[in-house]
Amino acid sequence: MKLSLESLIAGVDQRWKRMHTACALRSCQTTLLMRSVPQSRGGIRMGELWYCSVDCFVKAARERFSSLPARRPLEMPHNPRLSIGLVMLSKGYLTDQQYRFALAESKLTGEELESVLGRLGWVDEWQFASARAAQWGYPVLGRDRISQSVDADIPMTLLRSFSAVPLHYSKHARRLLLGFVNRVEHTLLHSIEQVTGCRADPCFITPTEFRYQMIRVTATQGSREVVLDNSLTPAEMARTLGGFALDVIAREASVAHCQNYLWTRLSGKSRTIDVLFQSRRSAGINKRDTFSSLKEEMRSAG
Ligand SMILES: [Zn+2]
């Protein structure tokens, strides 16, 4: 086999680059020599970024938690084109008379039409799920289709918050079917993809199906979740993450914004922890902004 000088140089160059991947924190104090020995290379990887130590990871997190970017998170509001009443009318779940009565009742009391319909008891919960599915343009799970235990890798706090539950998970295909009760929360779907690398597809289910499936959902062995509120300062938040990173001997970190949560997953060789920082809108500082851009900001940390 004939090797050209160019291919030889390219090969050496690639090996050299692999050996000398620098810490993403520009102010990193670790010497080049320490960062250059492949066997001693621990550190924490976050997407394309690599921090040579927990200290550097914490510093990058603290710096960016401390900043208050002006950018707002990308919201994906969804206003269904048809009202749920009209969908039910078109599906024959309501008569014209019932629809008009519910509409008048809603206007009179100021109640949501959905609440009025629920109170009047003219439609069952499966018809509600079916109507919501038609509104949102997603499928509704057929009756009696839920019968699986799912080894979900999603924090229960998020599932409860958004009334969503994993229904089927294909490890091979990296696909997750997620059932929603009230509305499809796109930030949850997006954050699942960011944190787990698994594509999440939505569908609608009934509240009863949701309750049954939540019981079946079993937490992944070796993983746990911690929820912290926004009373922590940016430095405390970063230090807390650092503490958990040391605890699980983290080698990988991923972070995603999920509505009013900052979801950070720290994965070690045998243990994983999900750290959820919950922000409340009533707090003076809008941490939603901080959260949403953390990943992007950590990219340029240093
Ligand atoms: Zn470093």
Residues whose N, C-alpha, C, O or C-beta is under 5 A from the ligand:
A	BS01	ZN	C23 L25 C28 T30 Y51 C52 S53 C56
